[in-house]
Every structure is written in C-alpha cells, then in structure tokens.
Amino acid sequence: MSDDELSDDMQELNELIAEYREKEEAEEKGDASAEEENEEEVANENSANDEGKKSKTVETTGTLEVPMDKVLFGDKNKLLKNLKRAVGQKAKAEDDGSQSDDEDDKEDGTENVTKKKRKPVWVDEDDEVIQLGDVKKETKHTGPLDHLKMDKTYKEHLTARFTRIVNQPKWASLEEKDKAKNSDDEGDDGDLLRTVGFLNKPPEGILADKHLNAKRVKDVNRATYAEGNINSIQFHPTSTAALVAGDKGIASIYAIDGTQNDKLHNIHIPNFAIKCARLLPCGTKAVFGSFVHHAYLYDLMTAKETRYQLRKDSGNMCNFIISPCGRYLVSAGRCGEIHIQEAKTFEIIASFKQNDNVASMCFTNDSQRLIVSGNSANVCVFSMRQQRLEHRFIDDGCIAGKAMDLSPNQRMLATGSMEGVVNVYDFENVMQTQTPLPIKSFLNLTTAISCVKFNHSSELLGFASQRCPNAVKLAHFPSGTVYANFPGFMPKLGSVRYMEFSPHSAYLAMGNNKECPLFRLKHFKNY
C-alpha cells in the first residue's frame, strides 16, 4: 500500500470519528461536565498508549492519537448505553429491577423479621374503645380500678386469656404455612416426611414421674354451688365448658378458664335427683338419669328437654354410659342385667346378663367391646357385634369391685375395689387368661375406691375414695409411681365422689358433697 492510499484511508477514518463525536455531543448537551471528564480520560489513555503501544495507534491530522479499539467501537460505556437504547431498555429500569430483586430476596430469606398477621374480615370499633377497667367490677378487696383504664383494652385481655387457655392451633399459623411452602424443594425425602409427618414429629415433652407441676384454681361451680352432692362431671368435647350435675336435680354448664368459670346455662328438673349425666360425643345433647323409671334427653342447642319412659322391667338409669361412637347407651338393670339402648330414642336393642350386680362399665375406643365389673371379683367382656359374652377374668385380690376404666391407648385396664386396692392390667394379657396378674397395684388408699380415671395420653391415672376426706392420688405411667406432692398439704378437697380430666388434660376436676375443685396441670398446654 502506498503512502497516498494510507493517507486517504486515515482521512476517511478521521471524518467518521468527527461525525461520531458530533452525534455524542448532540445527545449529551446538558451534561457538559461529564463530557469534560470523559475527554480527560481519553487524553490520558492516548498519552499512555502513545508511550507503550505506538504501533496500535493511528495518527490524526493534529496532535491527537486515538486507539484502534476506540476507532472501531467507540467508548466502552457509551457503546453499552447505545446498545441498551437499541433494545428498548433503560438504565433506570435496571436499577428498579435490582431493587425489587433485593426486596424479594429479603422476603424469601431471614431478613424479613416482621411477623405476618391475618387481616381481620370485620372490625368492631367498640372493641378498641372499651378498656379493661370499664369491664372489671370494683370490690372491697380490689378497691378502685382506675389504673386499669390506661393499662390495655378489653380486647387484648380476652385475646391473651384465650391464648393462655386454648393456645393457637398450628393450622392457623402463617409461619407454619411458609415453612411448608419453603420445604417443597427438599426432594423425595421431604415429600416422604410430609406424607408421614408423625415419624418426624418432635415430642411435646416428657411428663416428670416424681413431681407434678399442678396448681389449684377456682372451683368449677363457684358461681352457684347449687347442684348438691356432685354425681357427674363431664367436660365438653369441643368447647371449653363443663357439665356438672347433682342430687338437687340441677345441671349447670360452666365456662372453664380457671379464673372466673362463669355459668353459661342452668338446667333444673323438678323431683328428679340426677344420679348420672352424660354428654353425647357430638356435644349437642345430654342424657340425665335417676332412681325413677324415666330419663331425660336435653338438647343443648334448642334448650328443650324430652322425657322418655323406661320399661318397668329394665330398672332405672342411675348407672349408664354412652359409647364413643355415640350410638349405644348402656344402662345397668336389675340382678346383673345390662341393657343396650339407642342413645337418642332409648329403645332397647339387646340385653346381657351376668351373675352379680353391675358396679361400673366402659367401652373400647371402637365401641366393639363392653367391659363390665360386678360387685364381686368377676370382670366380663361382651362383644357388641356378636352380642354375647366374649371373655371373663378374676380381678386379683378383689372381693367387691367398685370402679373401672380403660386407658385411651387401649393398653391398660384399671380396676378399683372395696378394699381400696387399684390394679392395673395389660389389656392384651387380660384377654388371653382368666387369672391375669396386674402389672401394678396401688395400695395408697385404705377405703373403697369411688372412681378411677385415665387422662387422654394414658400418662396419668387418678383414683379417689369418698369414704375419707382428701383421699385422692395421681399415678404416673409407665413408671407406675404415685406423685407425693399431689394434692399437697391441707387441700380441703372433701369427700371426692367423681373426677374427670379435660380433653387434653390441662384441667382436672373433682366432685364432692358441694364443690367441684379444679386443678391446672401445667405440663399440658392445650385445654
């Protein structure tokens, strides 16, 4: 190539460079200061390249030397900027996108420390205005309650009390849902554990076998004390309420919270001493029995009672139970007869017979077997499906049976006798022999056992005797030890005739000649 041709090519390149610079100056007129800085950078680069890499530079007509990459592509930053404009992207959009990505990362990560809350569907303005001091009543013991008016709202007080008694269920927690959503990427093992999650469920805690953390709270029937001798106590299966019935023909329903135990409803049946009262598993109806030849079915939803006349040869309903399925009502008749009736119509389906009068009865969880203890050492097991006697065994060391209960896990059968002995059997072993040996015998009480009761987890067994005041004990399983600190010194429980655990064992209620002492078992969190 000759010198003339090279000079012509350089001249064309210089013209292109000049046109390119004119376009850039026209686009960035308002940014003169930035342009000056870019020119200084270009001059510095040119001087550096002039010293180290003269072979890669091209001489212009003046003293300015431009690198070959700048001649071909221009400035790097400006080239990228022009490319973004060509595809319709803006630098501002990129900045906004990066900010939104950061916010998404914060929501997915641990930086989101704010606790999620459900938005209420409807809000009552009065709830925010009413203060706790406006609702609480002044007494001679408390004095003026002006300080409570500035303490907290009545809504906050009720919310805290509900959480303390019932606790928030896991399905209502938004945090649990987020954890389940984030665990979708765990793979096949994660899917398996979610399918059979009980295998990986953390234990709620082991109940101590030597010391029971229990506290006596307000009596269940403190609002009235009108029932007389307490013969029946039963906690509602779905709500925080309890049914208490006594000899005066009065059955009351109380709200259980441990502090007030307000009365919700009162049922009075004249000339009808309630000897036994049971709630149906649905929780909407209650059955009352007495010495007379009729019984009452009470609808709790409509507050209406229905009287049913019993057959004269069927006896009375002083002692009856309702099956877990809610279909059968089994009552103890005369001379060892056992009548199976429809729970809602009192129609007799079948009758069983044993040699001794019936002392106590209990069902298995599937309602297929009925276990009956008589006023002797014999215990009978009847099959509800085949309607016949399936098995019979002898209670070890017992002369006259008084009470009996089957644990909810169907593994232990507890019997109480007239001699004050409580035997605990392995139920599977009981069904295989007629002379089983108890796995544990409790000799803590010396008078006739009035009641025995397991809690919902089969960890506690309570037994009491009404022949002696304060004769109440709680035993721990599987250790088989009796709590030395329960009920404590000077409990003033009276002659306990009946006892009952709440559905999740948070409360233990007892019944004596007038009162219903209530204990809060702090190991169990839910009602």
C-alpha positions as CSV (number, residue, x, y, z in Angstrom):
1,M,0.0,0.0,0.0
2,S,1.4,3.4,-0.9
3,D,1.6,6.4,1.3
4,D,-1.1,8.2,-0.7
5,E,-3.6,5.4,-0.2
6,L,-2.8,5.2,3.5
7,S,-3.3,8.9,3.9
8,D,-6.7,8.7,2.1
9,D,-7.9,5.9,4.4
10,M,-6.8,7.8,7.5
11,Q,-8.7,10.8,6.3
12,E,-11.9,8.8,6.0
13,L,-11.4,7.4,9.5
14,N,-10.9,10.9,10.9
15,E,-14.1,12.0,9.2
16,L,-16.0,9.1,10.7
17,I,-14.6,9.9,14.1
18,A,-15.6,13.5,13.8
19,E,-19.2,12.6,12.8
20,Y,-19.4,10.1,15.7
21,R,-18.3,12.7,18.2
22,E,-20.7,15.3,16.9
23,K,-23.6,12.8,17.5
24,E,-22.4,12.2,21.0
25,E,-22.2,15.9,21.8
26,A,-25.7,16.5,20.4
27,E,-27.1,13.7,22.7
28,E,-25.3,14.9,25.8
29,K,-25.6,18.6,25.6
30,G,-26.9,19.0,29.2
31,D,-24.1,17.1,30.7
32,A,-21.0,19.2,29.8
33,S,-19.1,18.4,33.0
34,A,-19.3,14.7,32.4
35,E,-18.2,15.2,28.8
36,E,-15.1,17.1,30.0
37,E,-14.2,14.2,32.3
38,N,-14.5,11.7,29.5
39,E,-12.3,13.9,27.3
40,E,-9.6,14.0,30.0
41,E,-9.8,10.2,30.3
42,V,-9.5,9.8,26.6
43,A,-6.5,12.1,26.6
44,N,-4.9,10.2,29.4
45,E,-5.4,6.9,27.6
46,N,-4.0,8.4,24.5
47,S,-0.9,9.5,26.2
48,A,-0.4,6.1,27.9
49,N,-0.9,4.3,24.6
50,D,1.4,6.7,22.9
51,E,4.2,5.8,25.2
52,G,3.8,2.0,25.4
53,K,1.9,0.9,22.3
54,K,2.6,3.3,19.4
55,S,2.2,0.5,16.8
56,K,-1.6,0.2,17.7
57,T,-2.4,3.9,17.3
58,V,-3.3,5.9,14.3
59,E,-2.0,9.4,13.7
60,T,-4.6,12.1,13.0
61,T,-4.1,15.3,11.2
62,G,-3.5,17.0,14.5
63,T,-1.6,16.0,17.6
64,L,-4.5,13.7,18.9
65,E,-3.8,9.9,18.8
66,V,-6.9,7.6,19.1
67,P,-6.6,3.8,20.0
68,M,-7.8,1.4,17.3
69,D,-10.5,-0.2,19.5
70,K,-12.0,3.3,20.1
71,V,-11.9,4.0,16.4
72,L,-13.8,0.8,15.7
73,F,-16.2,0.6,18.7
74,G,-16.0,3.9,20.4
75,D,-16.1,4.4,24.2
76,K,-17.0,1.2,26.1
77,N,-19.6,2.8,28.4
78,K,-21.2,4.7,25.6
79,L,-21.3,1.7,23.4
80,L,-23.2,-0.3,26.1
81,K,-25.5,2.6,26.6
82,N,-26.4,2.8,22.9
83,L,-27.0,-1.0,22.8
84,K,-29.4,-0.7,25.7
85,R,-31.3,2.1,23.9
86,A,-31.4,-0.1,20.8
87,V,-33.2,-2.9,22.5
88,G,-35.5,-0.6,24.5
89,Q,-34.1,-1.0,27.9
90,K,-33.4,1.9,30.3
91,A,-30.8,2.2,32.9
92,K,-33.5,3.3,35.3
93,A,-35.4,0.1,34.7
94,E,-32.4,-1.9,35.5
95,D,-32.0,-0.1,38.8
96,D,-35.6,-0.6,39.7
97,G,-35.3,-4.3,38.9
98,S,-32.3,-4.8,41.1
99,Q,-34.1,-3.1,43.9
100,S,-37.2,-5.3,43.5
101,D,-34.9,-8.4,43.4
102,D,-33.3,-7.4,46.6
103,E,-36.7,-7.0,48.2
104,D,-37.7,-10.5,47.0
105,D,-34.6,-11.9,48.5
106,K,-35.3,-10.3,51.8
107,E,-38.8,-11.8,51.8
108,D,-37.5,-15.2,51.0
109,G,-34.6,-15.0,53.4
110,T,-34.1,-14.4,57.0
111,E,-34.1,-10.6,56.7
112,N,-37.9,-10.4,56.9
113,V,-38.3,-10.2,60.6
114,T,-41.8,-8.8,60.6
115,K,-44.4,-11.3,61.8
116,K,-47.2,-12.0,59.4
117,K,-50.7,-11.5,60.7
118,R,-54.1,-12.3,59.2
119,K,-56.2,-9.3,58.2
120,P,-59.5,-9.4,60.0
121,V,-62.6,-9.7,57.9
122,W,-64.6,-7.4,60.2
123,V,-63.5,-5.0,62.9
124,D,-65.8,-3.7,65.7
125,E,-64.8,-0.2,66.7
126,D,-66.2,-0.6,70.2
127,D,-63.6,-3.3,70.9
128,E,-60.8,-0.8,70.6
129,V,-62.6,1.8,72.8
130,I,-63.6,-0.4,75.8
131,Q,-60.8,-0.6,78.4
132,L,-60.3,-3.4,80.9
133,G,-61.1,-1.0,83.8
134,D,-64.6,-0.4,82.3
135,V,-65.5,-4.1,82.5
136,K,-63.9,-5.1,85.8
137,K,-66.0,-4.5,88.8
138,E,-64.7,-2.9,92.0
139,T,-64.9,-4.9,95.2
140,K,-63.9,-4.3,98.7
141,H,-60.8,-6.3,98.2
142,T,-59.5,-4.7,95.0
143,G,-60.5,-1.1,95.6
144,P,-60.7,1.4,92.8
145,L,-59.6,0.1,89.4
146,D,-58.8,3.4,87.7
147,H,-55.3,2.2,86.9
148,L,-56.7,-0.5,84.6
149,K,-58.3,2.0,82.3
150,M,-54.9,3.0,80.9
151,D,-53.5,-0.5,81.0
152,K,-54.9,-2.3,78.0
153,T,-58.1,-2.7,76.1
154,Y,-60.6,-5.4,76.9
155,K,-60.0,-7.0,73.5
156,E,-56.3,-7.5,74.3
157,H,-57.3,-9.0,77.7
158,L,-59.7,-11.5,76.1
159,T,-57.2,-12.4,73.4
160,A,-54.4,-13.1,75.9
161,R,-56.7,-15.2,78.1
162,F,-57.9,-17.3,75.1
163,T,-54.3,-17.9,74.0
164,R,-53.3,-18.9,77.6
165,I,-56.2,-21.4,77.9
166,V,-56.7,-22.8,74.4
167,N,-53.4,-21.8,72.6
168,Q,-53.3,-21.1,68.9
169,P,-53.7,-24.1,66.7
170,K,-50.9,-24.9,64.3
171,W,-53.1,-24.7,61.2
172,A,-53.8,-21.1,62.0
173,S,-50.2,-20.0,62.0
174,L,-48.9,-18.3,58.8
175,E,-45.3,-19.1,59.7
176,E,-46.1,-22.8,59.6
177,K,-47.5,-22.4,56.1
178,D,-44.4,-20.5,54.9
179,K,-42.2,-23.3,56.3
180,A,-44.2,-25.9,54.4
181,K,-44.0,-23.8,51.3
182,N,-40.2,-23.4,51.5
183,S,-39.8,-27.1,52.1
184,D,-41.2,-28.0,48.7
185,D,-37.7,-28.2,47.3
186,E,-36.4,-30.8,49.7
187,G,-36.7,-33.6,47.2
188,D,-38.2,-37.1,47.6
189,D,-37.2,-37.4,51.3
190,G,-39.0,-34.2,52.1
191,D,-42.2,-35.4,50.3
192,L,-42.0,-38.7,52.3
193,L,-41.7,-36.9,55.6
194,R,-44.5,-34.6,54.8
195,T,-46.7,-37.6,53.9
196,V,-46.0,-39.4,57.2
197,G,-45.0,-36.5,59.3
198,F,-45.7,-38.2,62.5
199,L,-42.5,-40.1,62.1
200,N,-40.5,-36.9,62.4
201,K,-42.8,-35.1,64.9
202,P,-40.8,-33.6,67.8
203,P,-42.0,-34.8,71.3
204,E,-44.0,-32.3,73.3
205,G,-42.1,-33.1,76.4
206,I,-41.9,-36.0,78.9
207,L,-44.1,-35.8,81.9
208,A,-42.0,-36.0,85.1
209,D,-42.6,-39.1,87.2
210,K,-41.7,-37.7,90.6
211,H,-43.0,-34.1,90.8
212,L,-46.3,-32.9,89.2
213,N,-46.5,-29.2,88.4
214,A,-50.1,-28.5,89.3
215,K,-52.0,-25.6,90.7
216,R,-55.4,-25.4,92.3
217,V,-57.6,-22.7,90.6
218,K,-61.2,-21.5,91.2
219,D,-63.8,-24.2,91.7
220,V,-65.8,-25.2,88.6
221,N,-69.2,-24.4,90.2
222,R,-68.1,-21.4,92.2
223,A,-70.8,-19.2,90.5
224,T,-73.7,-21.2,92.1
225,Y,-72.7,-24.2,94.3
226,A,-76.3,-25.2,93.7
227,E,-76.0,-28.8,92.5
228,G,-75.9,-30.5,95.8
229,N,-73.9,-33.8,96.0
230,I,-71.9,-33.9,92.8
231,N,-72.6,-37.1,90.9
232,S,-71.3,-36.3,87.4
233,I,-68.7,-34.0,85.9
234,Q,-68.0,-34.1,82.1
235,F,-66.0,-31.7,80.0
236,H,-67.5,-30.7,76.7
237,P,-65.6,-32.5,73.8
238,T,-65.2,-29.4,71.6
239,S,-65.5,-26.3,73.6
240,T,-64.0,-25.0,76.9
241,A,-67.1,-25.9,79.1
242,A,-68.1,-28.5,81.6
243,L,-71.3,-30.1,82.7
244,V,-71.9,-30.5,86.5
245,A,-74.9,-32.4,87.8
246,G,-76.1,-33.3,91.4
247,D,-78.8,-34.6,93.7
248,K,-80.8,-31.4,93.7
249,G,-81.9,-32.0,90.1
250,I,-79.8,-29.2,88.8
251,A,-77.3,-29.5,86.0
252,S,-75.1,-26.5,85.1
253,I,-72.8,-25.7,82.3
254,Y,-69.7,-23.6,83.2
255,A,-67.1,-21.9,81.0
256,I,-63.7,-23.2,82.1
257,D,-60.9,-20.7,82.3
258,G,-59.5,-21.2,85.8
259,T,-60.1,-17.6,86.9
260,Q,-63.9,-16.9,86.7
261,N,-65.6,-20.1,85.5
262,D,-68.8,-18.2,84.7
263,K,-72.1,-20.1,84.5
264,L,-73.3,-20.4,80.9
265,H,-76.6,-22.3,81.4
266,N,-78.7,-23.9,84.1
267,I,-81.0,-26.9,83.8
268,H,-83.4,-27.7,86.5
269,I,-85.6,-30.8,86.5
270,P,-88.0,-30.8,89.5
271,N,-88.4,-34.0,91.5
272,F,-85.5,-35.6,89.6
273,A,-82.3,-36.2,91.6
274,I,-79.7,-36.5,88.9
275,K,-77.5,-39.6,89.6
276,C,-75.8,-39.8,86.3
277,A,-75.3,-37.3,83.4
278,R,-73.5,-37.8,80.2
279,L,-72.8,-35.7,77.1
280,L,-73.1,-37.3,73.7
281,P,-69.9,-37.3,71.7
282,C,-71.4,-34.8,69.3
283,G,-71.6,-32.3,72.2
284,T,-75.1,-31.1,71.4
285,K,-77.2,-33.4,73.7
286,A,-77.1,-34.5,77.3
287,V,-78.7,-37.5,79.0
288,F,-79.9,-37.4,82.6
289,G,-80.8,-40.5,84.7
290,S,-82.1,-41.1,88.2
291,F,-83.8,-43.6,90.5
292,V,-87.2,-43.2,88.8
293,H,-88.4,-45.1,85.7
294,H,-87.9,-42.3,83.2
295,A,-85.0,-40.3,81.8
296,Y,-84.4,-37.0,80.0
297,L,-82.7,-36.1,76.8
298,Y,-81.8,-32.5,76.7
299,D,-80.9,-30.6,73.5
300,L,-78.3,-28.0,74.3
301,M,-78.8,-26.2,71.0
302,T,-82.5,-25.6,71.4
303,A,-82.7,-25.7,75.3
304,K,-85.5,-28.3,75.1
305,E,-85.9,-31.5,77.2
306,T,-87.6,-34.7,76.2
307,R,-88.8,-37.2,78.7
308,Y,-88.6,-40.9,77.9
309,Q,-90.5,-43.5,79.9
310,L,-88.5,-46.7,80.7
311,R,-89.8,-50.2,80.7
312,K,-90.6,-51.3,84.2
313,D,-88.5,-54.5,83.9
314,S,-85.5,-52.5,82.7
315,G,-84.8,-50.8,86.0
316,N,-83.6,-47.2,86.2
317,M,-80.7,-45.2,84.8
318,C,-78.6,-44.4,87.9
319,N,-75.6,-46.0,86.2
320,F,-75.2,-45.7,82.4
321,I,-72.5,-44.9,79.8
322,I,-72.6,-43.8,76.2
323,S,-70.4,-45.5,73.6
324,P,-67.6,-43.5,71.8
325,C,-69.5,-43.8,68.5
326,G,-72.5,-42.1,70.1
327,R,-75.0,-44.8,69.0
328,Y,-75.3,-47.0,72.1
329,L,-76.5,-46.2,75.6
330,V,-75.7,-49.0,78.1
331,S,-77.5,-48.9,81.4
332,A,-77.2,-51.2,84.5
333,G,-80.5,-53.0,85.2
334,R,-81.7,-55.3,87.9
335,C,-79.9,-58.5,89.1
336,G,-77.0,-58.1,86.8
337,E,-78.8,-57.2,83.6
338,I,-77.2,-54.9,81.1
339,H,-79.5,-53.1,78.6
340,I,-78.2,-51.9,75.3
341,Q,-80.3,-49.0,74.0
342,E,-80.3,-46.4,71.2
343,A,-78.8,-43.3,72.6
344,K,-81.3,-40.9,71.0
345,T,-84.5,-42.9,71.4
346,F,-83.9,-45.1,74.4
347,E,-85.1,-48.2,72.5
348,I,-83.7,-51.4,73.9
349,I,-81.6,-53.3,71.2
350,A,-80.3,-56.2,73.3
351,S,-79.7,-57.2,76.9
352,F,-76.7,-59.0,78.5
353,K,-76.7,-60.9,81.8
354,Q,-74.0,-61.5,84.5
355,N,-74.2,-63.1,87.9
356,D,-73.5,-60.0,90.0
357,N,-75.0,-56.5,90.1
358,V,-73.1,-54.1,87.8
359,A,-70.7,-51.8,89.5
360,S,-69.0,-50.0,86.6
361,M,-68.7,-50.2,82.8
362,C,-66.5,-48.9,80.0
363,F,-66.2,-49.2,76.2
364,T,-63.2,-49.8,74.0
365,N,-62.5,-47.0,71.5
366,D,-64.0,-48.8,68.6
367,S,-67.3,-49.4,70.6
368,Q,-67.0,-53.2,69.7
369,R,-66.4,-54.4,73.3
370,L,-68.1,-53.6,76.6
371,I,-66.2,-54.3,79.8
372,V,-68.4,-54.7,82.9
373,S,-67.2,-55.0,86.5
374,G,-69.6,-56.5,89.0
375,N,-70.0,-56.4,92.8
376,S,-67.6,-59.3,93.0
377,A,-64.2,-60.3,91.7
378,N,-65.5,-61.1,88.2
379,V,-65.0,-58.8,85.2
380,C,-66.8,-59.6,82.0
381,V,-66.0,-58.6,78.4
382,F,-69.0,-58.6,76.0
383,S,-68.9,-58.4,72.2
384,M,-71.2,-55.8,70.8
385,R,-71.1,-57.3,67.3
386,Q,-71.9,-60.8,68.3
387,Q,-74.0,-59.8,71.4
388,R,-72.5,-62.4,73.6
389,L,-70.1,-62.9,76.5
390,E,-66.6,-63.0,74.9
391,H,-64.3,-63.3,78.0
392,R,-64.3,-63.3,81.8
393,F,-61.5,-62.9,84.3
394,I,-61.0,-62.5,88.0
395,D,-59.7,-59.3,89.5
396,D,-56.6,-60.2,91.5
397,G,-57.1,-59.7,95.3
398,C,-60.6,-58.2,94.9
399,I,-63.6,-59.1,96.9
400,A,-66.1,-56.5,95.6
401,G,-65.4,-54.3,92.5
402,K,-66.3,-50.6,92.6
403,A,-64.7,-48.7,89.7
404,M,-63.0,-49.4,86.4
405,D,-61.5,-47.5,83.4
406,L,-59.7,-48.4,80.2
407,S,-56.8,-46.2,79.0
408,P,-57.3,-44.3,75.7
409,N,-54.4,-46.1,74.1
410,Q,-56.2,-49.4,74.9
411,R,-53.2,-50.9,76.7
412,M,-54.1,-50.7,80.4
413,L,-57.2,-51.6,82.3
414,A,-57.5,-50.1,85.9
415,T,-59.9,-51.6,88.5
416,G,-60.8,-50.3,91.9
417,S,-62.2,-52.5,94.7
418,M,-64.0,-52.1,98.0
419,E,-60.7,-52.8,99.9
420,G,-59.0,-49.6,98.4
421,V,-56.8,-51.6,96.0
422,V,-56.3,-50.3,92.5
423,N,-55.0,-52.9,90.0
424,V,-53.6,-52.0,86.5
425,Y,-53.6,-54.8,83.9
426,D,-52.2,-55.3,80.5
427,F,-55.4,-55.4,78.4
428,E,-53.9,-57.8,75.8
429,N,-52.9,-60.2,78.6
430,V,-56.3,-59.9,80.2
431,M,-58.0,-61.2,77.0
432,Q,-55.8,-64.3,77.0
433,T,-56.2,-65.7,80.5
434,Q,-58.9,-65.9,83.2
435,T,-56.5,-65.2,86.0
436,P,-54.2,-62.3,84.9
437,L,-51.7,-60.7,87.2
438,P,-51.7,-56.9,87.4
439,I,-48.6,-55.1,86.2
440,K,-49.0,-52.6,89.0
441,S,-51.1,-52.4,92.2
442,F,-51.6,-49.2,94.2
443,L,-52.3,-49.6,98.0
444,N,-52.2,-45.9,98.8
445,L,-55.9,-45.7,99.8
446,T,-57.4,-47.9,102.5
447,T,-61.1,-47.3,101.9
448,A,-63.5,-48.2,99.0
449,I,-62.5,-46.7,95.6
450,S,-65.2,-44.4,94.3
451,C,-63.6,-43.7,90.9
452,V,-60.6,-44.4,88.6
453,K,-59.8,-42.3,85.6
454,F,-57.0,-42.1,82.9
455,N,-56.1,-38.9,81.1
456,H,-56.1,-38.5,77.3
457,S,-52.4,-39.5,76.9
458,S,-52.6,-42.5,79.3
459,E,-49.8,-41.0,81.3
460,L,-51.8,-40.2,84.4
461,L,-54.2,-42.4,86.4
462,G,-56.3,-40.7,89.1
463,F,-58.2,-42.6,91.8
464,A,-60.1,-41.4,94.8
465,S,-62.3,-42.6,97.7
466,Q,-65.4,-40.8,99.0
467,R,-65.2,-42.7,102.4
468,C,-62.3,-40.5,103.5
469,P,-61.7,-36.7,103.0
470,N,-58.9,-35.6,100.7
471,A,-58.3,-39.3,99.6
472,V,-57.1,-38.5,96.0
473,K,-54.0,-39.8,94.3
474,L,-52.4,-39.4,90.9
475,A,-50.1,-42.1,89.4
476,H,-47.6,-41.7,86.6
477,F,-47.1,-44.2,83.7
478,P,-45.1,-46.0,82.6
479,S,-43.1,-45.6,85.8
480,G,-46.0,-46.6,88.0
481,T,-45.1,-44.1,90.7
482,V,-47.6,-42.0,92.8
483,Y,-47.0,-38.3,93.0
484,A,-46.0,-37.4,96.5
485,N,-46.7,-33.6,96.0
486,F,-50.3,-34.1,94.9
487,P,-52.8,-32.9,96.1
488,G,-50.4,-31.3,98.7
489,F,-50.9,-30.4,102.3
490,M,-54.3,-29.2,103.5
491,P,-56.0,-29.3,100.1
492,K,-59.6,-29.3,101.6
493,L,-61.0,-31.4,98.8
494,G,-63.7,-33.0,100.9
495,S,-65.0,-36.5,100.1
496,V,-64.3,-36.9,96.4
497,R,-67.1,-38.8,94.6
498,Y,-66.1,-38.2,91.0
499,M,-63.2,-36.9,88.9
500,E,-62.6,-36.1,85.3
501,F,-59.8,-34.8,83.0
502,S,-60.3,-32.2,80.3
503,P,-60.0,-33.4,76.7
504,H,-56.2,-32.6,76.6
505,S,-55.6,-32.9,80.4
506,A,-54.9,-29.3,81.0
507,Y,-57.5,-29.4,83.9
508,L,-58.6,-32.0,86.4
509,A,-62.0,-31.6,88.1
510,M,-63.3,-33.4,91.1
511,G,-66.7,-33.5,92.7
512,N,-67.6,-33.8,96.4
513,N,-70.7,-33.1,98.5
514,K,-71.0,-29.5,97.3
515,E,-67.9,-28.2,95.4
516,C,-66.0,-29.1,92.3
517,P,-62.3,-28.4,93.0
518,L,-60.3,-27.7,89.8
519,F,-56.6,-28.2,89.2
520,R,-54.5,-26.8,86.4
521,L,-51.9,-29.4,85.2
522,K,-49.2,-27.1,83.7
523,H,-47.4,-29.8,81.7
524,F,-50.3,-30.0,79.3
525,K,-50.6,-26.8,77.3
526,N,-53.9,-27.2,75.4
527,Y,-57.4,-27.5,77.0
